[in-house]
Amino acid sequence: MSKHSDLLDFTMPPELEEVGALIREICEKEIVPRRADMDEHEKFPYEVLAKFNEAGISGIMYPEEYGGTGFGLSGSILFSEIVSEYCLGVNTAFSATSLGALPIQHGGTEDQKKKYLSGFASGKMIGAFGLTEPNAGSDVPSLSTSAEKKGDRYILNGTKQWITNSGVADVYTIFAITDKSKGPRGMSCFIVEKGTKGLSYGKLEQKMGIRCSHTRQVILEDCEVPEENLVGLKPNRGFIHAFQTLSSSRPAVAASAVGLAIGAFKEAVKYARQREQFGKNIINFQAVQHMLADMATRIEQARLMTYRAAKYAMAGHSEAAKYSAMAKYAASETAVAVANDALQLHGGYGFTKDYPVEKMYRDAKILTIYEGTSQIQKNEIAAHIVKESATWK
Ligand SMILES: Cc1cc2nc3c(=O)[nH]c(=O)nc-3n(C[C@H](O)[C@H](O)[C@H](O)COP(=O)(O)OP(=O)(O)OC[C@H]3O[C@@H](n4cnc5c(N)ncnc54)[C@H](O)[C@@H]3O)c2cc1C
């Protein structure tokens, strides 16, 4: 197990710093001029993703043997934080591929990794992760999508709800029940490719925020999946794949919350420096300064928790899931609070589409809902406390 001191060192390798500068440059050039239009018209960010791809950034989290740059979770954290400062929707559209890839990365066979991780890393394939169902959101163990073995195929039936990149993605990792008698332990994960017979999509959901990322149902009607597309080729391991995926992706969601909060904070400071009331710029009022101080402090807390959770996840630490839940909970609530204060500091102008804080405020809310609501993160943290405290003297 890693030493505590190693787990608190957040130094970034210089080559990752350089990648960060490149990501920021692309965001300034490609996202800023387009984000209001993409939001208004729900345009999927194909052009922006193409620019990341041209710059060799699509493979940021994937291992080198599959064509990635091998930065792993550090790469996801860096990407999510910077891109979400500019547009959480773009980050969600990009990161849904990584989310779809994680069950394969954690549990796939060598052949599955070669085919799909290389496809994602090269930017040729867009991915999606299908766990949630209309009647199984927080209550994942109650999911009912079924996968029945028939000869050399599995026949999938069911509906997945709120799936990011549904309809856009080339590859879907879909969780379904292979052995009902085992309850949630009878769940498996399948790789379903676009064009598979019996796979279709619901309507584009009309969302209040992250509107450039597309969300639809995934509908499986006698969908025939070849047995070689069962992740890891072993049935009934889906619960572990889902748990490993969410534990390792939550720090990246926390990073996106930190990024959104930084973006909203910067907008608030910029505005407060130039908005004049009572004969001075509003940044000179102590009440405004205190709001900014609170925002900056909360961001710093959330950022440190996020980096620490990422370190624990990368080290495979036994408490990684707890720290991931804490970071996701703290950072997402921070993003909502900071976006709210940033809008408040814009007064009436913040309530219009003339300033980016209006969009940031709408976008922020999803952070406390997807990949486990704040209540579910607290349940997870509390479960750890109950377990750990049983051995306290
Ligand atoms: C825009 C968007 C994109 C998404 N993308 C994906 C995706 O790509 N893939 C995917 O699989 N899913 C995705 N989701 C689904 C998302 O993860 C779920 O919406 C989320 O887990 C909550 O489930 P639910 O919406 O069914 O809410 P519910 O589970 O019905 O929760 C309703 C309320 O009850 C509370 N609650 C429920 N159970 C408990 C409990 N035990 N204790 C305390 N409070 C509780 C919740 O916190 C919440 O406040 C997405 C959702 C959205 C909105």
The ligand as an SDF file (V2000), in Angstrom:
LIG
                    3D

 53 58  0  0  0  0  0  0  0  0999 V2000
  -28.2740   14.3850  -18.0040 C   0  0  0  0  0  0  0  0  0  0  0  0
  -28.0920   13.0220  -17.4240 C   0  0  0  0  0  0  0  0  0  0  0  0
  -27.1080   12.1820  -17.9400 C   0  0  0  0  0  0  0  0  0  0  0  0
  -26.9540   10.8860  -17.4170 C   0  0  0  0  0  0  0  0  0  0  0  0
  -26.0520   10.0260  -17.9970 N   0  0  0  0  0  0  0  0  0  0  0  0
  -26.0550    8.7110  -17.6340 C   0  0  0  0  0  0  0  0  0  0  0  0
  -25.2660    7.7560  -18.3590 C   0  0  0  0  0  0  0  0  0  0  0  0
  -24.5280    8.0950  -19.2910 O   0  0  0  0  0  0  0  0  0  0  0  0
  -25.3550    6.4440  -17.9970 N   0  0  0  0  0  0  0  0  0  0  0  0
  -26.1500    6.0130  -16.9660 C   0  0  0  0  0  0  0  0  0  0  0  0
  -26.1800    4.8210  -16.7040 O   0  0  0  0  0  0  0  0  0  0  0  0
  -26.9070    6.9050  -16.2630 N   0  0  0  0  0  0  0  0  0  0  0  0
  -26.8820    8.2360  -16.5830 C   0  0  0  0  0  0  0  0  0  0  0  0
  -27.6550    9.1450  -15.8930 N   0  0  0  0  0  0  0  0  0  0  0  0
  -28.5080    8.6550  -14.7890 C   0  0  0  0  0  0  0  0  0  0  0  0
  -28.1270    9.1920  -13.4330 C   0  0  0  0  0  0  0  0  0  0  0  0
  -26.9620    8.5710  -12.9590 O   0  0  0  0  0  0  0  0  0  0  0  0
  -29.3550    9.0060  -12.5280 C   0  0  0  0  0  0  0  0  0  0  0  0
  -30.2920    9.9770  -12.9230 O   0  0  0  0  0  0  0  0  0  0  0  0
  -29.0420    9.1460  -11.0630 C   0  0  0  0  0  0  0  0  0  0  0  0
  -28.2610    8.0710  -10.6260 O   0  0  0  0  0  0  0  0  0  0  0  0
  -30.3020    9.2280  -10.1880 C   0  0  0  0  0  0  0  0  0  0  0  0
  -31.2530    8.2740  -10.5380 O   0  0  0  0  0  0  0  0  0  0  0  0
  -32.7870    8.7270  -10.7810 P   0  0  0  0  0  0  0  0  0  0  0  0
  -32.7460    9.8590  -11.7560 O   0  0  0  0  0  0  0  0  0  0  0  0
  -33.5710    7.5490  -11.1340 O   0  0  0  0  0  0  0  0  0  0  0  0
  -33.2520    9.3230   -9.3940 O   0  0  0  0  0  0  0  0  0  0  0  0
  -33.8490    8.4640   -8.1530 P   0  0  0  0  0  0  0  0  0  0  0  0
  -32.9350    7.3450   -7.8500 O   0  0  0  0  0  0  0  0  0  0  0  0
  -35.2670    8.1650   -8.4180 O   0  0  0  0  0  0  0  0  0  0  0  0
  -33.7460    9.5330   -6.9900 O   0  0  0  0  0  0  0  0  0  0  0  0
  -34.7370   10.5330   -6.7310 C   0  0  0  0  0  0  0  0  0  0  0  0
  -34.3590   11.2280   -5.4340 C   0  0  0  0  0  0  0  0  0  0  0  0
  -34.3910   10.2970   -4.3430 O   0  0  0  0  0  0  0  0  0  0  0  0
  -33.1580   10.2710   -3.6800 C   0  0  0  0  0  0  0  0  0  0  0  0
  -32.8730    8.9130   -3.2150 N   0  0  0  0  0  0  0  0  0  0  0  0
  -33.0410    7.7460   -3.8970 C   0  0  0  0  0  0  0  0  0  0  0  0
  -32.6550    6.7100   -3.1500 N   0  0  0  0  0  0  0  0  0  0  0  0
  -32.2300    7.2100   -1.9670 C   0  0  0  0  0  0  0  0  0  0  0  0
  -31.7090    6.6400   -0.7720 C   0  0  0  0  0  0  0  0  0  0  0  0
  -31.5030    5.3260   -0.6480 N   0  0  0  0  0  0  0  0  0  0  0  0
  -31.3620    7.4750    0.2490 N   0  0  0  0  0  0  0  0  0  0  0  0
  -31.5350    8.8140    0.1230 C   0  0  0  0  0  0  0  0  0  0  0  0
  -32.0370    9.4180   -0.9810 N   0  0  0  0  0  0  0  0  0  0  0  0
  -32.3680    8.6240   -2.0150 C   0  0  0  0  0  0  0  0  0  0  0  0
  -32.1270   10.7340   -4.7140 C   0  0  0  0  0  0  0  0  0  0  0  0
  -30.9430   11.2520   -4.1070 O   0  0  0  0  0  0  0  0  0  0  0  0
  -32.9240   11.7960   -5.4600 C   0  0  0  0  0  0  0  0  0  0  0  0
  -32.8550   13.0030   -4.7610 O   0  0  0  0  0  0  0  0  0  0  0  0
  -27.7810   10.4570  -16.3490 C   0  0  0  0  0  0  0  0  0  0  0  0
  -28.7490   11.3260  -15.8230 C   0  0  0  0  0  0  0  0  0  0  0  0
  -28.9340   12.5750  -16.3590 C   0  0  0  0  0  0  0  0  0  0  0  0
  -30.0330   13.4400  -15.8040 C   0  0  0  0  0  0  0  0  0  0  0  0
  1  2  1  0
  2  3  1  0
  2 52  2  0
  3  4  2  0
  4  5  1  0
  4 50  1  0
  5  6  2  0
  6  7  1  0
  6 13  1  0
  7  8  2  0
  7  9  1  0
  9 10  1  0
 10 11  2  0
 10 12  1  0
 12 13  2  0
 13 14  1  0
 14 15  1  0
 14 50  1  0
 15 16  1  0
 16 17  1  0
 16 18  1  0
 18 19  1  0
 18 20  1  0
 20 21  1  0
 20 22  1  0
 22 23  1  0
 23 24  1  0
 24 25  2  0
 24 26  1  0
 24 27  1  0
 27 28  1  0
 28 29  2  0
 28 30  1  0
 28 31  1  0
 31 32  1  0
 32 33  1  0
 33 34  1  0
 33 48  1  0
 34 35  1  0
 35 36  1  0
 35 46  1  0
 36 37  1  0
 36 45  1  0
 37 38  2  0
 38 39  1  0
 39 40  1  0
 39 45  2  0
 40 41  1  0
 40 42  2  0
 42 43  1  0
 43 44  2  0
 44 45  1  0
 46 47  1  0
 46 48  1  0
 48 49  1  0
 50 51  2  0
 51 52  1  0
 52 53  1  0
M  END
$$$$
